[in-house]
Structures are given as structure tokens and as C-alpha cells.
Amino acid sequence: MFRQEKVSLAPFTWDQAQQYLDWVNQEEVAHWLTRALPVTPFEHQRWYESLILRSDAVVFSVLNNQDGAYLGNVWLWGVHSLHRSAELRILLGPQAKGKGFGTDAVRGLLRFAFQDLNLNKVYLYVLANNVAAVKTFEKAGFVKEGTLRQEFFVAGKYQDAYRMAAHRG
Ligand SMILES: CC(C)(COP(=O)(O)OP(=O)(O)OC[C@H]1O[C@@H](n2cnc3c(N)ncnc32)[C@H](O)[C@@H]1OP(=O)(O)O)[C@@H](O)C(=O)NCCC(=O)NCCS
């Protein structure tokens, strides 16, 4: 367990994954994750198993330090053994948004990535109009590396995305 100021990063349990499935099928959440199709329970179980078991992924639950409540997840994907890089993904439940938990969770994951996993670079992809996410990532130390024009087809139109990154040095 990794304790930050507002949240702690803890193992992602199967019970928590049931709550995650509910969130990911909500329209607004699916939108920001650039998903078009609903997730079935079977698909969700396969996703959970592969995320937990993959050697190139590390997933954490985000818990509220005040009451231990499960707020969402933050994880690293595609950890590369040579380049020492990985992709960050994050999802907080709708109730948890806008209270500083996201910034604290991203900072915690970066600390883990650089100090414990010996990574050199953490990158991510975010819709350019996801104002809350872009601001959260910038507050946590990410900078924009470039704009990917019409990268994702979301809500009936092609939308730009930013690639952002944070480095250890
Ligand atoms: C994106 C996400 C991780 C942000 O976490 P959060 O806890 O809501 O964000 P924070 O409370 O830490 O806010 C960080 C900054 O963004 C600002 N912000 C938050 N929501 C905002 C909004 N809707 N519009 C503008 N700014 C916003 C905050 O004011 C804060 O800046 P400040 O400290 O200068 O005031 C979270 O909302 C989430 O999981 N969203 C759904 C999934 C998603 O979009 N994931 C990213 C896909 S790449």
C-alpha cells in the first residue's frame, strides 16, 4: 500500500472490480475512455484477470485516506523492460471527481513508477477536450509531447488527443 496525502494506492480486488464495471458502462465515463461499446460481465472478468496477471502491467485501487472508500483505479500498462517506460491510465468514479483525488493518485503512481519500478518515462493519451484530465496530469508533472489529430472517434466525430509524458529526471 502506498500512502499519499489524500489517497492510498492498494491492490485491486475482484469486489472493487464490480463497481468499476458499473462505472465503465456509464455514458460519460465511457466517453472519456473513448469506448463505444458497453462492457459485458464476461469481457470485464477477462480484462480484470489479464490486468492482474500480466507481467507488463501494474494496477492499483485508489482509496480515500479518510474512510478507506474505493474511489477508482490508476495503472501502468505496457511496462517496457528496455526503454523503462509505461503508459498511465486512470479512472475515478463520478462521485470522486473534482476533490483532488486524481492529482494525488497520479502523483502517487509516478512516485511508484520512478522510485520502485525504476522507470524513466511515463506517458499517456488523453482527449484534448478532457479539460479536467489534462489539468490533473499537468499538475502532477506531465507535459504535452504533441497533438494527435483526429486520433479517436468518439460521440460521432473524430477528436484530437494529446500525448503527454513525465520523466524521472
Ligand atoms: C480525470 C480525473 C482522473 C481527474 O481527477 P479529479 O480528482 O477529478 O481531478 P482533481 O480534483 O485532482 O483536479 C485537478 C485539477 O483539475 C481541475 N478540474 C477538475 N475538474 C475540472 C473540470 N471539469 N473542468 C475544469 N477543471 C477541472 C481542478 O480544479 C484541479 O485544478 P486546481 O487545483 O487548479 O483547481 C478524473 O476526473 C477521472 O477519472 N475522470 C474520468 C476518466 C478520465 O477522464 N480519465 C482520463 C482518461 S486519459
The ligand as a Tripos MOL2 file, in Angstrom:
@<TRIPOS>MOLECULE
LIG
   48    50     1     0     0
SMALL
NO_CHARGES

@<TRIPOS>ATOM
      1 C1         -9.5190   12.9150  -14.9530 C.3       1 LIG1
      2 C2         -9.5650   12.5670  -13.4810 C.3       1 LIG1
      3 C3         -8.5350   11.4970  -13.1650 C.3       1 LIG1
      4 C4         -9.2350   13.8520  -12.6810 C.3       1 LIG1
      5 O1         -9.2550   13.5590  -11.3040 O.3       1 LIG1
      6 P1        -10.0120   14.5610  -10.2860 P.3       1 LIG1
      7 O2         -9.8320   14.0400   -8.9200 O.co2     1 LIG1
      8 O3        -11.4050   14.7350  -10.7810 O.co2     1 LIG1
      9 O4         -9.1900   15.9150  -10.5070 O.3       1 LIG1
     10 P2         -8.6470   16.8930   -9.3570 P.3       1 LIG1
     11 O5         -9.7470   17.1280   -8.3620 O.co2     1 LIG1
     12 O6         -7.3620   16.3460   -8.8340 O.co2     1 LIG1
     13 O7         -8.4470   18.2400  -10.1600 O.3       1 LIG1
     14 C5         -7.2200   18.5920  -10.7760 C.3       1 LIG1
     15 C6         -7.3640   19.9550  -11.3960 C.3       1 LIG1
     16 O8         -8.3080   19.8970  -12.4640 O.3       1 LIG1
     17 C7         -9.3270   20.8690  -12.2510 C.3       1 LIG1
     18 N1        -10.5870   20.3280  -12.7010 N.ar      1 LIG1
     19 C8        -11.2220   19.2450  -12.2020 C.ar      1 LIG1
     20 N2        -12.3770   19.0550  -12.8690 N.ar      1 LIG1
     21 C9        -12.4520   20.0440  -13.8000 C.ar      1 LIG1
     22 C10       -13.3980   20.3760  -14.8080 C.ar      1 LIG1
     23 N3        -14.4810   19.6170  -15.0190 N.pl3     1 LIG1
     24 N4        -13.1470   21.4530  -15.5900 N.ar      1 LIG1
     25 C11       -12.0330   22.1840  -15.4060 C.ar      1 LIG1
     26 N5        -11.0710   21.9100  -14.4670 N.ar      1 LIG1
     27 C12       -11.3060   20.8420  -13.6830 C.ar      1 LIG1
     28 C13        -9.3360   21.1130  -10.7640 C.3       1 LIG1
     29 O9         -9.8770   22.3760  -10.4700 O.3       1 LIG1
     30 C14        -7.8890   20.9930  -10.4060 C.3       1 LIG1
     31 O10        -7.1770   22.1720  -10.6540 O.3       1 LIG1
     32 P3         -6.9300   23.2580   -9.4640 P.3       1 LIG1
     33 O11        -6.2590   22.5140   -8.3600 O.co2     1 LIG1
     34 O12        -6.0610   24.2740  -10.1300 O.co2     1 LIG1
     35 O13        -8.2490   23.7600   -9.0660 O.co2     1 LIG1
     36 C15       -10.9700   12.0580  -13.0440 C.3       1 LIG1
     37 O14       -11.8920   13.0990  -13.1430 O.3       1 LIG1
     38 C16       -11.4720   10.8760  -13.8570 C.2       1 LIG1
     39 O15       -11.1520    9.7390  -13.5530 O.2       1 LIG1
     40 N6        -12.2740   11.1560  -14.9260 N.am      1 LIG1
     41 C17       -12.9000   10.1100  -15.7460 C.3       1 LIG1
     42 C18       -11.9130    9.2690  -16.5330 C.3       1 LIG1
     43 C19       -10.8850   10.0820  -17.2950 C.2       1 LIG1
     44 O16       -11.1740   11.1180  -17.8710 O.2       1 LIG1
     45 N7         -9.6750    9.5510  -17.3050 N.am      1 LIG1
     46 C20        -8.5580   10.1150  -18.0510 C.3       1 LIG1
     47 C21        -8.5190    9.4810  -19.3860 C.3       1 LIG1
     48 S1         -6.9170    9.6770  -20.0790 S.3       1 LIG1
@<TRIPOS>BOND
     1     1     2 1
     2     2     3 1
     3     2     4 1
     4     2    36 1
     5     4     5 1
     6     5     6 1
     7     6     7 2
     8     6     8 1
     9     6     9 1
    10     9    10 1
    11    10    11 2
    12    10    12 1
    13    10    13 1
    14    13    14 1
    15    14    15 1
    16    15    16 1
    17    15    30 1
    18    16    17 1
    19    17    18 1
    20    17    28 1
    21    18    19 ar
    22    18    27 ar
    23    19    20 ar
    24    20    21 ar
    25    21    22 ar
    26    21    27 ar
    27    22    23 1
    28    22    24 ar
    29    24    25 ar
    30    25    26 ar
    31    26    27 ar
    32    28    29 1
    33    28    30 1
    34    30    31 1
    35    31    32 1
    36    32    33 2
    37    32    34 1
    38    32    35 1
    39    36    37 1
    40    36    38 1
    41    38    39 2
    42    38    40 1
    43    40    41 1
    44    41    42 1
    45    42    43 1
    46    43    44 2
    47    43    45 1
    48    45    46 1
    49    46    47 1
    50    47    48 1
@<TRIPOS>SUBSTRUCTURE
     1 LIG1         1 GROUP 0 **** ****
